[in-house]
Amino acid sequence: MANITLKNIPDKTYALLKDRAKRNQRSINSEIIMAIKNHLHLEKPSPDEILAKAREFRSKIKVNLSLNPEEIKNAINEGRP
């Protein structure tokens, strides 16, 4: 495999990259490789991977999904004249 050295990365770009790597539980190097692959469309996630990420995201959100019809109606009409 080839090696690349990156120089003069703007501080804001590095901070965003570092944050993204942390969220994805990757090293900064691995995150850069994934960003390049995604940008070049070399590696697309499978439908199963997309669903797994969606399920993981939903599990982190604490939302009351058991609304009754009256609550749904009120939410739809909220703020309407």
Short mmCIF file of the C-alpha atoms (twelve columns), coordinates in Angstrom:
data_MODEL
# 
_entry.id   MODEL 
# 
loop_
_atom_site.group_PDB 
_atom_site.id 
_atom_site.type_symbol 
_atom_site.label_atom_id 
_atom_site.label_alt_id 
_atom_site.label_comp_id 
_atom_site.label_asym_id 
_atom_site.label_seq_id 
_atom_site.Cartn_x 
_atom_site.Cartn_y 
_atom_site.Cartn_z 
_atom_site.pdbx_PDB_model_num 
ATOM 1  C CA . MET A 1  0.000   0.000  0.000  1 
ATOM 2  C CA . ALA A 2  1.051   3.542  -0.677 1 
ATOM 3  C CA . ASN A 3  1.684   6.202  1.954  1 
ATOM 4  C CA . ILE A 4  0.659   9.846  1.767  1 
ATOM 5  C CA . THR A 5  1.741   12.701 4.002  1 
ATOM 6  C CA . LEU A 6  -0.744  15.533 4.427  1 
ATOM 7  C CA . LYS A 7  0.574   18.990 5.231  1 
ATOM 8  C CA . ASN A 8  -1.028  22.315 6.048  1 
ATOM 9  C CA . ILE A 9  -4.434  20.932 7.040  1 
ATOM 10 C CA . PRO A 10 -6.550  23.879 8.227  1 
ATOM 11 C CA . ASP A 11 -7.297  23.752 11.957 1 
ATOM 12 C CA . LYS A 12 -11.056 23.727 11.395 1 
ATOM 13 C CA . THR A 13 -10.794 20.862 8.883  1 
ATOM 14 C CA . TYR A 14 -8.622  18.865 11.272 1 
ATOM 15 C CA . ALA A 15 -11.039 19.447 14.158 1 
ATOM 16 C CA . LEU A 16 -13.992 18.284 12.037 1 
ATOM 17 C CA . LEU A 17 -12.048 15.244 10.885 1 
ATOM 18 C CA . LYS A 18 -11.009 14.396 14.441 1 
ATOM 19 C CA . ASP A 19 -14.613 14.709 15.664 1 
ATOM 20 C CA . ARG A 20 -15.915 12.554 12.816 1 
ATOM 21 C CA . ALA A 21 -13.283 9.887  13.502 1 
ATOM 22 C CA . LYS A 22 -14.279 9.826  17.165 1 
ATOM 23 C CA . ARG A 23 -17.994 9.491  16.309 1 
ATOM 24 C CA . ASN A 24 -17.221 6.625  13.936 1 
ATOM 25 C CA . GLN A 25 -14.797 5.026  16.409 1 
ATOM 26 C CA . ARG A 26 -11.919 5.173  13.929 1 
ATOM 27 C CA . SER A 27 -8.419  6.570  13.912 1 
ATOM 28 C CA . ILE A 28 -7.924  9.810  12.041 1 
ATOM 29 C CA . ASN A 29 -5.971  7.880  9.405  1 
ATOM 30 C CA . SER A 30 -8.849  5.412  8.907  1 
ATOM 31 C CA . GLU A 31 -11.334 8.274  8.748  1 
ATOM 32 C CA . ILE A 32 -9.291  9.987  6.028  1 
ATOM 33 C CA . ILE A 33 -9.189  6.745  4.022  1 
ATOM 34 C CA . MET A 34 -12.975 6.336  4.361  1 
ATOM 35 C CA . ALA A 35 -13.542 9.973  3.373  1 
ATOM 36 C CA . ILE A 36 -11.433 9.498  0.250  1 
ATOM 37 C CA . LYS A 37 -13.196 6.233  -0.635 1 
ATOM 38 C CA . ASN A 38 -16.622 7.815  -0.111 1 
ATOM 39 C CA . HIS A 39 -15.680 10.880 -2.116 1 
ATOM 40 C CA . LEU A 40 -14.445 8.730  -4.972 1 
ATOM 41 C CA . HIS A 41 -17.481 6.446  -4.624 1 
ATOM 42 C CA . LEU A 42 -15.222 3.439  -4.175 1 
ATOM 43 C CA . GLU A 43 -17.131 1.972  -1.285 1 
ATOM 44 C CA . LYS A 44 -20.888 2.316  -0.984 1 
ATOM 45 C CA . PRO A 45 -22.626 0.953  2.090  1 
ATOM 46 C CA . SER A 46 -24.904 -2.002 1.528  1 
ATOM 47 C CA . PRO A 47 -28.623 -1.685 2.305  1 
ATOM 48 C CA . ASP A 48 -28.032 -3.835 5.408  1 
ATOM 49 C CA . GLU A 49 -25.307 -1.451 6.600  1 
ATOM 50 C CA . ILE A 50 -27.599 1.544  6.071  1 
ATOM 51 C CA . LEU A 51 -30.400 -0.158 8.012  1 
ATOM 52 C CA . ALA A 52 -28.015 -1.101 10.824 1 
ATOM 53 C CA . LYS A 53 -26.837 2.511  11.127 1 
ATOM 54 C CA . ALA A 54 -30.440 3.757  11.089 1 
ATOM 55 C CA . ARG A 55 -31.418 1.291  13.827 1 
ATOM 56 C CA . GLU A 56 -28.390 2.283  15.903 1 
ATOM 57 C CA . PHE A 57 -29.279 5.964  15.515 1 
ATOM 58 C CA . ARG A 58 -32.919 5.357  16.455 1 
ATOM 59 C CA . SER A 59 -31.876 3.407  19.543 1 
ATOM 60 C CA . LYS A 60 -30.020 6.491  20.785 1 
ATOM 61 C CA . ILE A 61 -33.048 8.749  20.387 1 
ATOM 62 C CA . LYS A 62 -35.519 8.750  23.234 1 
ATOM 63 C CA . VAL A 63 -38.816 9.544  21.562 1 
ATOM 64 C CA . ASN A 64 -42.320 8.522  22.532 1 
ATOM 65 C CA . LEU A 65 -43.462 6.646  19.430 1 
ATOM 66 C CA . SER A 66 -46.696 5.408  20.962 1 
ATOM 67 C CA . LEU A 67 -48.999 8.296  20.142 1 
ATOM 68 C CA . ASN A 68 -52.733 7.808  20.101 1 
ATOM 69 C CA . PRO A 69 -54.866 9.136  17.209 1 
ATOM 70 C CA . GLU A 70 -55.919 12.214 19.185 1 
ATOM 71 C CA . GLU A 71 -52.285 13.159 19.888 1 
ATOM 72 C CA . ILE A 72 -51.419 12.710 16.212 1 
ATOM 73 C CA . LYS A 73 -54.356 14.905 15.178 1 
ATOM 74 C CA . ASN A 74 -53.307 17.588 17.671 1 
ATOM 75 C CA . ALA A 75 -49.700 17.490 16.427 1 
ATOM 76 C CA . ILE A 76 -50.840 17.862 12.797 1 
ATOM 77 C CA . ASN A 77 -53.105 20.770 13.637 1 
ATOM 78 C CA . GLU A 78 -50.744 22.510 16.038 1 
ATOM 79 C CA . GLY A 79 -50.087 26.043 14.915 1 
ATOM 80 C CA . ARG A 80 -52.711 25.955 12.190 1 
ATOM 81 C CA . PRO A 81 -55.462 28.595 12.164 1 
# 
